[in-house]
Amino acid sequence: MNIPLELRGAVPRWVAHSALALRRKLHRLGDALVPAEVAVFDESAGALRTQVYRAAAELGLPDCVADAPRTARQLSDATGMEPQVLERFLRATVALGLFEKTKDGRFAATARSKALQKDGPVSLRDWVLYFGSQATQTAWLELGKSLRDDAMSPFRRVHQGTVWDHFARHPDEGEVFADAMGTMTALDAPGIARTYPFSRFNTVCDVGGGRGTLLAEIVSHHASVQGVLFDTAPVLEKAKAFLTQRGVVERVARIEGNFFETAPEGCDAYLLKDVLHDWDDTSCVKLLSTLRQHMKPGATLILIEVLLEEDLYSPVADLMMMVVTDKGRKRTLAELHQLLARAGFYHTGAVKSPTFHTLVEAQQ
């Protein structure tokens, strides 16, 4: 999750949307030039690409070729892999565009492999490790059953519990997930911190804020703001080291708790970033009602969510919620307003961040 300050949040919303739209048009153009069965065959092998990316990231291959191209033998020595097996794998990575093969037979970095470097400028390694994990991928295999019978999410169907139950049983996988979510937030946080006028608040509480990625950006960008990070004890243990690394540990209080049961009191603003989409409507109302009970008069609630729109991203993200969470989903702005009203809030405005998120304001 090492993303330099100058590169964090570097892809504005309009650029991302435009790039995705162009990419889709080029895909459609390519599909128009080949029989439909060829296009379907290629797209249906997407799981193969996911696992190739994940295996390369696990082995650290993108880091091995970061400085200079390497032979298969050199990469075998670096990773401890059997040479012939590794060379077969590397040939496939070249075919998929993850690496290039030089004229003298060495394997070299590409833009895609650089995005999987552990210490790359903008690394998606943690995301690939999470999304390509066995727990996540086996849940997707149950999508068809859950479309016919949605009484149980695909993840629960496979793992006999929620994703949070699974991470409690497998803390190493929970760590990978936390790193992946931290990476995503690190890309969003600078745009959010710069776009919204947080400096009008003395104290900002990030509810379920993980290791404090967003809060660190806010207090760094707004010198007068003090932060409160509210999450579970295991998460807060990791947060101290992260906040220390960012140089803001003295400006962020860490409070342990369950946001369905309690919340810090006395703050001027309360943030919920990418939290409500994990939960069904009833759970969301309970969470919001708990916050309202602990908020002082005049305090502001800020929901930070990717709204469900007819675009290139949110419908797919909504499907991810269907697979991994219990009745969690992306919501429209009107649906968020309804949840707020049920919990005793009224909305006061909405601000679009430079990335995909919208900040929805509310007060009691």
C-alpha positions as CSV (number, residue, x, y, z in Angstrom):
1,M,0.0,0.0,0.0
2,N,2.9,2.3,-0.7
3,I,1.4,5.0,-2.8
4,P,3.4,8.3,-3.1
5,L,1.6,11.4,-2.2
6,E,1.9,12.8,-5.7
7,L,0.2,9.8,-7.2
8,R,-2.5,9.1,-4.7
9,G,-5.9,9.9,-6.1
10,A,-4.3,10.7,-9.5
11,V,-7.2,9.3,-11.6
12,P,-10.2,11.7,-11.5
13,R,-13.7,10.4,-11.9
14,W,-14.1,11.7,-15.5
15,V,-10.8,10.2,-16.6
16,A,-11.7,6.8,-15.1
17,H,-15.2,6.8,-16.7
18,S,-13.8,8.0,-20.0
19,A,-11.0,5.4,-20.0
20,L,-13.5,2.6,-19.1
21,A,-15.9,3.7,-21.8
22,L,-13.1,3.8,-24.4
23,R,-11.9,0.4,-23.3
24,R,-15.4,-1.0,-23.6
25,K,-15.8,0.5,-27.1
26,L,-12.6,-1.0,-28.2
27,H,-13.6,-4.4,-26.9
28,R,-16.9,-4.1,-28.8
29,L,-15.0,-3.2,-31.9
30,G,-12.8,-6.2,-31.5
31,D,-15.8,-8.4,-30.8
32,A,-17.5,-7.2,-34.0
33,L,-14.5,-8.4,-36.0
34,V,-14.7,-12.0,-34.7
35,P,-17.4,-14.6,-34.4
36,A,-19.4,-14.3,-31.2
37,E,-18.3,-17.7,-30.0
38,V,-14.6,-16.6,-30.2
39,A,-15.4,-13.5,-28.0
40,V,-17.3,-15.6,-25.5
41,F,-14.6,-18.1,-25.3
42,D,-12.0,-15.4,-24.6
43,E,-14.1,-13.6,-22.0
44,S,-15.1,-16.8,-20.2
45,A,-11.4,-17.5,-19.5
46,G,-11.3,-14.5,-17.3
47,A,-10.9,-16.7,-14.2
48,L,-7.7,-18.0,-15.7
49,R,-6.3,-14.5,-16.0
50,T,-7.3,-13.7,-12.4
51,Q,-5.3,-16.7,-11.1
52,V,-2.3,-16.0,-13.3
53,Y,-2.2,-12.5,-11.9
54,R,-2.6,-13.8,-8.4
55,A,0.1,-16.5,-8.7
56,A,2.5,-14.0,-10.2
57,A,1.9,-11.6,-7.3
58,E,2.2,-14.4,-4.7
59,L,5.6,-15.4,-6.2
60,G,6.8,-11.8,-6.3
61,L,7.6,-12.1,-10.0
62,P,6.7,-8.5,-10.8
63,D,9.2,-7.3,-8.2
64,C,11.9,-9.7,-9.6
65,V,11.9,-8.0,-13.0
66,A,11.3,-4.5,-11.7
67,D,14.9,-3.4,-12.2
68,A,15.9,-5.4,-15.2
69,P,14.7,-8.4,-17.4
70,R,15.5,-11.8,-16.0
71,T,15.9,-15.3,-17.5
72,A,13.6,-18.1,-16.4
73,R,16.6,-19.7,-14.6
74,Q,17.2,-16.5,-12.6
75,L,13.5,-16.2,-11.7
76,S,13.5,-19.9,-10.7
77,D,16.4,-19.3,-8.4
78,A,14.7,-16.2,-6.9
79,T,11.3,-17.9,-6.3
80,G,12.4,-21.5,-5.6
81,M,10.2,-22.8,-8.4
82,E,11.0,-25.7,-10.7
83,P,12.5,-24.2,-13.8
84,Q,10.5,-25.9,-16.5
85,V,7.2,-25.4,-14.6
86,L,8.0,-21.7,-14.1
87,E,8.9,-21.3,-17.8
88,R,5.6,-22.7,-18.8
89,F,3.9,-20.3,-16.5
90,L,5.9,-17.3,-17.7
91,R,5.0,-18.1,-21.4
92,A,1.4,-17.8,-20.4
93,T,2.0,-14.4,-18.6
94,V,3.6,-13.1,-21.8
95,A,0.5,-14.3,-23.8
96,L,-1.7,-12.4,-21.4
97,G,0.4,-9.2,-21.5
98,L,1.6,-9.4,-17.9
99,F,5.3,-9.7,-18.9
100,E,7.2,-9.3,-22.2
101,K,9.8,-11.6,-23.6
102,T,12.9,-9.9,-24.9
103,K,14.8,-11.0,-28.1
104,D,17.4,-12.8,-25.9
105,G,14.7,-14.8,-24.1
106,R,14.5,-12.9,-20.8
107,F,11.3,-11.8,-19.2
108,A,10.7,-8.1,-18.7
109,A,8.2,-5.8,-16.9
110,T,5.1,-4.3,-18.5
111,A,2.7,-1.6,-17.3
112,R,0.5,-4.4,-15.9
113,S,3.3,-6.1,-14.0
114,K,4.3,-2.8,-12.5
115,A,0.8,-2.5,-11.1
116,L,1.4,-5.7,-9.2
117,Q,4.8,-4.8,-7.7
118,K,4.6,-4.9,-3.9
119,D,6.3,-1.6,-3.5
120,G,5.2,-0.1,-6.8
121,P,4.1,3.5,-7.1
122,V,0.4,2.5,-7.4
123,S,0.1,-1.2,-6.5
124,L,-3.0,-3.4,-6.9
125,R,-1.2,-6.4,-5.6
126,D,-3.2,-6.6,-2.4
127,W,-6.5,-6.4,-4.4
128,V,-5.4,-9.2,-6.7
129,L,-4.5,-11.4,-3.8
130,Y,-7.8,-10.8,-2.2
131,F,-10.1,-11.1,-5.2
132,G,-8.2,-14.1,-6.6
133,S,-8.3,-15.9,-3.2
134,Q,-9.9,-19.3,-2.9
135,A,-12.5,-18.0,-0.5
136,T,-13.6,-15.3,-2.8
137,Q,-13.5,-17.3,-6.0
138,T,-15.4,-20.3,-4.7
139,A,-18.1,-17.9,-3.6
140,W,-18.5,-16.7,-7.2
141,L,-19.0,-20.4,-8.3
142,E,-22.3,-20.3,-6.4
143,L,-23.7,-17.2,-8.2
144,G,-26.1,-19.2,-10.3
145,K,-27.6,-21.0,-7.3
146,S,-28.1,-17.7,-5.5
147,L,-29.8,-16.1,-8.5
148,R,-32.4,-18.9,-8.4
149,D,-32.7,-18.8,-4.5
150,D,-31.4,-15.6,-2.9
151,A,-32.2,-16.8,0.7
152,M,-28.4,-17.2,1.2
153,S,-25.5,-15.3,-0.3
154,P,-23.0,-17.2,-2.4
155,F,-20.3,-16.6,0.2
156,R,-22.4,-17.9,3.1
157,R,-23.5,-20.9,1.0
158,V,-19.9,-22.0,0.6
159,H,-18.3,-20.9,3.9
160,Q,-21.2,-21.4,6.3
161,G,-21.0,-17.9,7.6
162,T,-20.5,-14.3,6.7
163,V,-17.3,-12.9,5.2
164,W,-16.6,-11.4,8.6
165,D,-17.0,-14.8,10.3
166,H,-14.6,-16.2,7.7
167,F,-12.0,-13.5,8.4
168,A,-12.3,-14.1,12.2
169,R,-11.6,-17.8,11.5
170,H,-8.8,-17.0,9.1
171,P,-7.1,-13.8,10.3
172,D,-4.4,-14.1,7.6
173,E,-7.1,-13.7,4.9
174,G,-8.6,-10.9,6.9
175,E,-5.2,-9.2,6.7
176,V,-5.1,-9.5,3.0
177,F,-8.6,-8.1,2.8
178,A,-7.7,-5.1,5.0
179,D,-4.7,-4.4,2.8
180,A,-6.8,-4.6,-0.3
181,M,-9.4,-2.2,1.1
182,G,-6.6,0.1,2.3
183,T,-5.2,0.2,-1.2
184,M,-8.5,1.2,-2.6
185,T,-9.1,3.9,0.0
186,A,-5.6,5.2,-0.5
187,L,-6.5,5.9,-4.1
188,D,-9.7,7.6,-3.2
189,A,-8.7,9.5,0.0
190,P,-6.8,12.5,-1.5
191,G,-9.7,13.5,-3.8
192,I,-12.2,13.2,-0.9
193,A,-10.0,15.1,1.5
194,R,-9.5,17.9,-1.1
195,T,-13.0,18.1,-2.3
196,Y,-15.0,18.3,0.9
197,P,-14.6,21.2,3.3
198,F,-13.6,19.2,6.4
199,S,-11.8,22.2,7.9
200,R,-15.2,23.5,9.1
201,F,-15.1,20.7,11.7
202,N,-13.0,20.5,14.8
203,T,-13.3,16.7,15.2
204,V,-14.0,14.1,12.5
205,C,-14.8,10.5,13.4
206,D,-14.3,7.8,10.8
207,V,-16.7,5.0,11.8
208,G,-15.4,1.6,10.7
209,G,-12.4,3.5,9.3
210,G,-10.0,0.5,9.2
211,R,-6.4,1.5,9.7
212,G,-7.2,5.2,9.2
213,T,-6.2,5.6,5.6
214,L,-8.9,8.2,4.9
215,L,-8.6,9.9,8.2
216,A,-4.9,10.3,7.9
217,E,-5.4,12.1,4.6
218,I,-8.1,14.4,6.0
219,V,-6.0,15.5,9.0
220,S,-3.0,15.9,6.8
221,H,-4.8,18.1,4.4
222,H,-6.7,20.1,7.0
223,A,-4.3,21.2,9.8
224,S,-7.0,22.3,12.2
225,V,-8.9,19.0,12.2
226,Q,-8.5,16.3,14.9
227,G,-9.5,12.7,14.0
228,V,-11.2,9.9,15.9
229,L,-10.8,6.4,14.4
230,F,-13.5,4.0,15.5
231,D,-13.2,0.3,14.8
232,T,-12.6,-3.1,16.4
233,A,-9.5,-3.8,18.6
234,P,-7.6,-6.0,16.1
235,V,-8.0,-3.4,13.4
236,L,-6.9,-0.6,15.7
237,E,-3.7,-2.5,16.6
238,K,-2.6,-2.2,13.0
239,A,-3.9,1.4,12.8
240,K,-1.3,2.8,15.2
241,A,1.6,1.7,13.1
242,F,0.0,3.1,9.9
243,L,-0.9,6.4,11.5
244,T,2.7,6.7,12.9
245,Q,4.1,6.1,9.5
246,R,1.9,8.9,8.1
247,G,3.0,11.2,10.9
248,V,-0.5,11.8,12.3
249,V,-0.7,9.4,15.2
250,E,-0.9,12.2,17.7
251,R,-3.8,13.8,15.9
252,V,-6.0,10.7,15.7
253,A,-7.6,9.1,18.8
254,R,-8.3,5.4,18.5
255,I,-11.5,4.1,20.1
256,E,-12.6,0.5,20.1
257,G,-16.2,-0.6,19.6
258,N,-18.9,-2.2,17.6
259,F,-20.8,0.4,15.4
260,F,-24.1,-1.5,15.8
261,E,-23.9,-1.0,19.6
262,T,-22.1,2.3,20.3
263,A,-20.2,5.2,18.8
264,P,-17.8,7.9,20.1
265,E,-19.6,11.0,21.4
266,G,-18.9,14.7,20.9
267,C,-17.5,14.7,17.4
268,D,-18.6,17.3,14.8
269,A,-18.7,15.0,11.8
270,Y,-19.1,11.2,11.4
271,L,-17.9,9.4,8.3
272,L,-19.1,6.1,6.9
273,K,-17.1,5.2,3.9
274,D,-18.0,2.0,2.0
275,V,-19.8,0.6,5.1
276,L,-23.5,0.7,4.3
277,H,-23.0,-1.3,1.0
278,D,-21.9,-4.3,3.2
279,W,-25.3,-4.6,5.0
280,D,-29.0,-5.1,4.4
281,D,-31.5,-2.2,4.9
282,T,-32.5,-3.3,8.4
283,S,-28.8,-3.5,9.6
284,C,-28.1,-0.1,8.0
285,V,-31.0,1.5,9.8
286,K,-29.8,0.0,13.1
287,L,-26.2,1.3,12.5
288,L,-27.4,4.8,11.6
289,S,-29.8,4.9,14.6
290,T,-27.0,4.0,16.9
291,L,-24.9,6.8,15.5
292,R,-27.7,9.3,15.8
293,Q,-28.1,8.4,19.5
294,H,-24.5,9.3,20.2
295,M,-24.3,12.4,18.0
296,K,-24.5,15.8,19.5
297,P,-27.0,18.3,18.1
298,G,-25.7,19.9,15.0
299,A,-23.2,17.2,14.2
300,T,-23.0,16.1,10.5
301,L,-23.2,12.5,9.2
302,I,-21.4,11.9,5.9
303,L,-22.0,8.8,3.9
304,I,-19.3,8.1,1.4
305,E,-20.6,5.6,-1.2
306,V,-20.4,4.7,-4.8
307,L,-23.9,5.3,-5.9
308,L,-25.8,2.8,-8.0
309,E,-26.0,4.4,-11.5
310,E,-26.2,3.2,-15.1
311,D,-22.5,3.5,-15.6
312,L,-19.6,1.1,-16.3
313,Y,-18.7,0.4,-12.7
314,S,-21.4,0.5,-10.1
315,P,-23.6,-2.4,-11.4
316,V,-20.6,-4.7,-11.4
317,A,-19.6,-3.5,-7.9
318,D,-23.2,-4.2,-6.9
319,L,-22.9,-7.8,-8.1
320,M,-19.8,-8.2,-5.9
321,M,-21.9,-7.1,-2.9
322,M,-24.5,-9.8,-3.9
323,V,-21.8,-12.5,-3.9
324,V,-19.8,-11.6,-0.9
325,T,-22.1,-10.0,1.6
326,D,-25.4,-10.9,3.2
327,K,-28.0,-8.7,1.4
328,G,-25.5,-5.9,1.0
329,R,-25.7,-3.8,-2.1
330,K,-25.0,-0.6,-3.8
331,R,-27.8,2.0,-3.5
332,T,-29.1,5.0,-5.4
333,L,-29.1,8.4,-3.8
334,A,-32.8,8.1,-3.2
335,E,-32.4,4.8,-1.5
336,L,-29.7,6.3,0.8
337,H,-32.1,9.1,1.6
338,Q,-34.8,6.6,2.6
339,L,-32.4,4.8,5.0
340,L,-31.4,8.1,6.5
341,A,-35.1,9.1,7.1
342,R,-35.9,5.7,8.7
343,A,-33.0,6.3,11.1
344,G,-34.2,9.8,12.0
345,F,-31.9,11.9,9.7
346,Y,-32.6,14.3,7.0
347,H,-30.3,14.8,4.1
348,T,-28.6,18.2,3.7
349,G,-26.7,17.8,0.5
350,A,-24.4,15.7,-1.7
351,V,-20.9,16.3,-3.0
352,K,-19.2,14.2,-5.8
353,S,-15.6,13.4,-5.2
354,P,-13.1,13.4,-8.1
355,T,-13.2,9.6,-8.1
356,F,-16.2,7.3,-8.0
357,H,-17.6,8.2,-4.6
358,T,-20.3,10.6,-3.6
359,L,-20.4,12.3,-0.1
360,V,-24.0,12.4,1.2
361,E,-24.6,14.8,4.1
362,A,-27.2,14.4,6.8
363,Q,-28.2,15.7,10.2
364,Q,-30.7,14.7,12.8
